């Protein structure tokens, strides 16, 4: 399949990539944190709801040939959130309580904006 944006990007601290099945536990940790969801779902999600969100993010790539990236922190080898060109208000979406997550998301956004 030919995508409109790169399937993977890298920064010093992050790998921005398509979602994988084994990302569910990390994505659920994100969606179970109210600080991360207060601007989107306005509540913490159950595991089956996190699965639905991740499936939708992954499916966007198939339907539109682009989508949000899973943000994998290189050192920890875990997904800390997501970012993509289909979420113009990403700054609100990614305001988690963890300072490291905020710094990494800022770095990811700079990388994405450089594509525009």
MIDOSE-1310 file (N, C-alpha, C; in nm, 2 decimals, decimal comma, always signed):
residues 116
xxxx	+0,08/-0,12/+0,00/+0,00/+0,00/+0,00/+0,09/+0,12/+0,00; +0,05/+0,22/-0,07/+0,12/+0,35/-0,08/+0,06/+0,45/+0,01; +0,13/+0,50/+0,11/+0,07/+0,59/+0,20/+0,11/+0,74/+0,16; +0,04/+0,83/+0,21/+0,06/+0,97/+0,17/+0,17/+1,03/+0,26
xxxx	+0,20/+0,97/+0,37/+0,30/+1,02/+0,46/+0,39/+0,90/+0,50; +0,51/+0,92/+0,55/+0,60/+0,81/+0,58/+0,54/+0,72/+0,69; +0,56/+0,59/+0,68/+0,51/+0,49/+0,77/+0,58/+0,50/+0,91; +0,70/+0,56/+0,91/+0,78/+0,57/+1,03/+0,87/+0,69/+1,02
xxxx	+0,88/+0,76/+1,13/+0,98/+0,87/+1,15/+1,05/+0,85/+1,28; +1,17/+0,91/+1,29/+1,24/+0,90/+1,41/+1,29/+1,04/+1,46; +1,29/+1,06/+1,59/+1,36/+1,18/+1,65/+1,47/+1,12/+1,74; +1,53/+1,21/+1,81/+1,64/+1,16/+1,91/+1,58/+1,06/+2,01
xxxx	+1,45/+1,09/+2,05/+1,40/+1,01/+2,16/+1,28/+0,92/+2,12; +1,22/+0,94/+2,01/+1,10/+0,88/+1,97/+1,11/+0,80/+1,84; +1,03/+0,70/+1,82/+1,00/+0,64/+1,69/+0,85/+0,67/+1,67; +0,81/+0,73/+1,57/+0,68/+0,76/+1,53/+0,64/+0,65/+1,42
xxxx	+0,55/+0,56/+1,46/+0,52/+0,45/+1,37/+0,38/+0,41/+1,37; +0,34/+0,32/+1,28/+0,21/+0,27/+1,28/+0,18/+0,18/+1,40; +0,06/+0,17/+1,44/+0,03/+0,09/+1,56/+0,04/-0,06/+1,53; +0,07/-0,14/+1,64/+0,08/-0,28/+1,63/-0,01/-0,34/+1,74
xxxx	-0,05/-0,47/+1,72/-0,13/-0,53/+1,82/-0,08/-0,52/+1,96; +0,05/-0,54/+1,98/+0,11/-0,54/+2,11/+0,12/-0,40/+2,18; +0,06/-0,30/+2,11/+0,06/-0,17/+2,17/-0,06/-0,15/+2,27; -0,15/-0,24/+2,27/-0,27/-0,22/+2,35/-0,25/-0,19/+2,50
xxxx	-0,16/-0,26/+2,56/-0,14/-0,23/+2,71/-0,09/-0,09/+2,73; +0,00/-0,04/+2,64/+0,05/+0,10/+2,65/-0,06/+0,20/+2,62; -0,13/+0,17/+2,52/-0,24/+0,26/+2,48/-0,35/+0,27/+2,59; -0,37/+0,15/+2,65/-0,47/+0,15/+2,76/-0,42/+0,23/+2,88
xxxx	-0,29/+0,22/+2,91/-0,23/+0,30/+3,02/-0,26/+0,45/+2,99; -0,24/+0,49/+2,87/-0,27/+0,63/+2,83/-0,42/+0,66/+2,85; -0,51/+0,58/+2,80/-0,65/+0,61/+2,80/-0,71/+0,59/+2,95; -0,63/+0,52/+3,03/-0,68/+0,50/+3,17/-0,63/+0,62/+3,26
xxxx	-0,55/+0,71/+3,20/-0,50/+0,83/+3,28/-0,59/+0,95/+3,25; -0,66/+1,00/+3,35/-0,75/+1,11/+3,32/-0,68/+1,23/+3,27; -0,56/+1,26/+3,32/-0,48/+1,37/+3,27/-0,46/+1,37/+3,12; -0,45/+1,25/+3,06/-0,43/+1,23/+2,92/-0,57/+1,24/+2,84
xxxx	-0,68/+1,21/+2,91/-0,80/+1,20/+2,84/-0,90/+1,32/+2,87; -0,87/+1,41/+2,96/-0,97/+1,51/+2,99/-1,01/+1,60/+2,88; -0,93/+1,61/+2,77/-0,96/+1,70/+2,66/-1,02/+1,62/+2,54; -1,03/+1,49/+2,56/-1,08/+1,40/+2,45/-1,20/+1,33/+2,49
xxxx	-1,19/+1,22/+2,57/-1,30/+1,14/+2,61/-1,36/+1,19/+2,74; -1,30/+1,28/+2,81/-1,34/+1,34/+2,94/-1,35/+1,23/+3,05; -1,30/+1,12/+3,03/-1,30/+1,01/+3,13/-1,20/+0,91/+3,10; -1,17/+0,83/+3,20/-1,08/+0,71/+3,18/-1,16/+0,60/+3,10
xxxx	-1,09/+0,53/+3,02/-1,15/+0,42/+2,94/-1,13/+0,29/+3,00; -1,22/+0,20/+2,97/-1,20/+0,05/+3,00/-1,12/-0,01/+2,89; -1,06/-0,12/+2,91/-0,97/-0,19/+2,82/-1,04/-0,21/+2,68; -1,16/-0,25/+2,68/-1,23/-0,27/+2,55/-1,25/-0,14/+2,47
xxxx	-1,26/-0,03/+2,54/-1,28/+0,10/+2,48/-1,14/+0,15/+2,42; -1,04/+0,12/+2,50/-0,90/+0,15/+2,45/-0,87/+0,07/+2,32; -0,91/-0,05/+2,32/-0,89/-0,14/+2,20/-0,97/-0,07/+2,08; -1,09/-0,02/+2,10/-1,16/+0,04/+1,99/-1,09/+0,17/+1,94
xxxx	-1,04/+0,25/+2,04/-0,97/+0,37/+2,00/-0,84/+0,33/+1,91; -0,77/+0,23/+1,96/-0,65/+0,20/+1,89/-0,68/+0,14/+1,76; -0,78/+0,06/+1,75/-0,82/+0,00/+1,62/-0,87/+0,11/+1,52; -0,93/+0,21/+1,57/-0,97/+0,32/+1,48/-0,85/+0,40/+1,43
xxxx	-0,75/+0,42/+1,52/-0,63/+0,49/+1,48/-0,55/+0,41/+1,38; -0,54/+0,28/+1,40/-0,47/+0,19/+1,31/-0,55/+0,19/+1,17; -0,68/+0,18/+1,18/-0,76/+0,17/+1,06/-0,76/+0,29/+0,97; -0,74/+0,41/+1,03/-0,73/+0,53/+0,96/-0,63/+0,52/+0,84
xxxx	-0,52/+0,45/+0,87/-0,41/+0,43/+0,77/-0,47/+0,36/+0,65; -0,55/+0,26/+0,67/-0,60/+0,18/+0,56/-0,71/+0,25/+0,48; -0,79/+0,33/+0,55/-0,90/+0,40/+0,49/-0,85/+0,53/+0,41; -0,76/+0,60/+0,47/-0,72/+0,73/+0,41/-0,58/+0,74/+0,36
xxxx	-0,50/+0,63/+0,38/-0,36/+0,63/+0,34/-0,27/+0,72/+0,42; -0,31/+0,76/+0,54/-0,23/+0,83/+0,64/-0,30/+0,82/+0,77; -0,24/+0,86/+0,88/-0,30/+0,85/+1,01/-0,21/+0,89/+1,12; -0,26/+0,86/+1,24/-0,18/+0,90/+1,36/-0,07/+0,80/+1,38
xxxx	+0,04/+0,85/+1,43/+0,15/+0,76/+1,47/+0,14/+0,72/+1,61; +0,18/+0,60/+1,64/+0,21/+0,56/+1,78/+0,34/+0,62/+1,81; +0,35/+0,68/+1,93/+0,48/+0,75/+1,97/+0,55/+0,65/+2,07; +0,65/+0,59/+2,02/+0,73/+0,49/+2,10/+0,85/+0,56/+2,15
xxxx	+0,86/+0,56/+2,28/+0,98/+0,61/+2,35/+1,09/+0,51/+2,33; +1,20/+0,56/+2,27/+1,31/+0,47/+2,23/+1,37/+0,40/+2,35; +1,40/+0,47/+2,46/+1,47/+0,42/+2,58/+1,38/+0,31/+2,65; +1,26/+0,34/+2,66/+1,17/+0,25/+2,73/+1,10/+0,14/+2,64
xxxx	+1,11/+0,16/+2,51/+1,04/+0,07/+2,41/+0,90/+0,05/+2,45; +0,83/+0,17/+2,47/+0,69/+0,16/+2,50/+0,62/+0,28/+2,43; +0,49/+0,26/+2,40/+0,41/+0,37/+2,34/+0,36/+0,46/+2,45; +0,39/+0,59/+2,43/+0,35/+0,69/+2,54/+0,23/+0,78/+2,49
xxxx	+0,18/+0,76/+2,37/+0,07/+0,83/+2,32/+0,06/+0,82/+2,17; +0,00/+0,92/+2,11/-0,01/+0,92/+1,96/-0,02/+1,06/+1,91; +0,02/+1,08/+1,79/+0,01/+1,21/+1,72/+0,00/+1,19/+1,58; -0,07/+1,29/+1,51/-0,08/+1,27/+1,37/-0,14/+1,40/+1,30
xxxx	-0,13/+1,40/+1,17/-0,17/+1,51/+1,09/-0,32/+1,52/+1,09; -0,39/+1,42/+1,13/-0,54/+1,42/+1,13/-0,60/+1,48/+1,26; -0,51/+1,53/+1,35/-0,56/+1,58/+1,48/-0,50/+1,72/+1,49; -0,56/+1,83/+1,43/-0,51/+1,96/+1,44/-0,49/+2,02/+1,58
xxxx	-0,57/+1,97/+1,67/-0,56/+2,02/+1,81/-0,48/+1,93/+1,90; -0,38/+1,87/+1,84/-0,30/+1,77/+1,91/-0,24/+1,82/+2,04; -0,21/+1,95/+2,05/-0,15/+2,00/+2,17/-0,25/+1,98/+2,29; -0,38/+1,99/+2,27/-0,47/+1,96/+2,38/-0,48/+1,81/+2,41
xxxx	-0,48/+1,73/+2,31/-0,49/+1,59/+2,33/-0,38/+1,53/+2,41; -0,26/+1,58/+2,39/-0,14/+1,52/+2,45/-0,09/+1,58/+2,58; -0,18/+1,65/+2,65/-0,14/+1,72/+2,77/-0,14/+1,62/+2,89; -0,06/+1,53/+2,89/-0,05/+1,43/+3,00/+0,03/+1,49/+3,12
xxxx	+0,01/+1,43/+3,23/+0,07/+1,48/+3,35/+0,22/+1,45/+3,36; +0,27/+1,35/+3,29/+0,41/+1,32/+3,30/+0,50/+1,42/+3,21; +0,59/+1,49/+3,28/+0,68/+1,59/+3,20/+0,75/+1,52/+3,09; +0,80/+1,40/+3,10/+0,88/+1,34/+2,99/+0,79/+1,31/+2,87
xxxx	+0,66/+1,28/+2,90/+0,57/+1,25/+2,79/+0,54/+1,39/+2,72; +0,52/+1,49/+2,79/+0,50/+1,62/+2,73/+0,62/+1,66/+2,64; +0,74/+1,65/+2,69/+0,86/+1,68/+2,61/+0,87/+1,60/+2,49; +0,84/+1,47/+2,50/+0,85/+1,38/+2,38/+0,75/+1,41/+2,28
xxxx	+0,63/+1,45/+2,33/+0,52/+1,48/+2,23/+0,56/+1,61/+2,16; +0,61/+1,71/+2,23/+0,65/+1,83/+2,17/+0,76/+1,80/+2,06; +0,85/+1,71/+2,08/+0,95/+1,68/+1,98/+0,88/+1,61/+1,86; +0,78/+1,52/+1,89/+0,71/+1,46/+1,78/+0,64/+1,56/+1,69
xxxx	+0,57/+1,66/+1,76/+0,50/+1,76/+1,68/+0,59/+1,84/+1,60; +0,71/+1,87/+1,65/+0,80/+1,95/+1,56/+0,84/+1,87/+1,44; +0,86/+1,74/+1,46/+0,89/+1,65/+1,34/+0,78/+1,65/+1,24; +0,66/+1,63/+1,29/+0,54/+1,63/+1,20/+0,52/+1,76/+1,13
xxxx	+0,54/+1,87/+1,20/+0,52/+2,00/+1,14/+0,62/+2,02/+1,03; +0,74/+1,96/+1,04/+0,84/+1,98/+0,94/+0,80/+1,91/+0,81; +0,70/+1,83/+0,81/+0,65/+1,76/+0,69/+0,56/+1,85/+0,61; +0,50/+1,95/+0,68/+0,40/+2,03/+0,61/+0,46/+2,13/+0,52
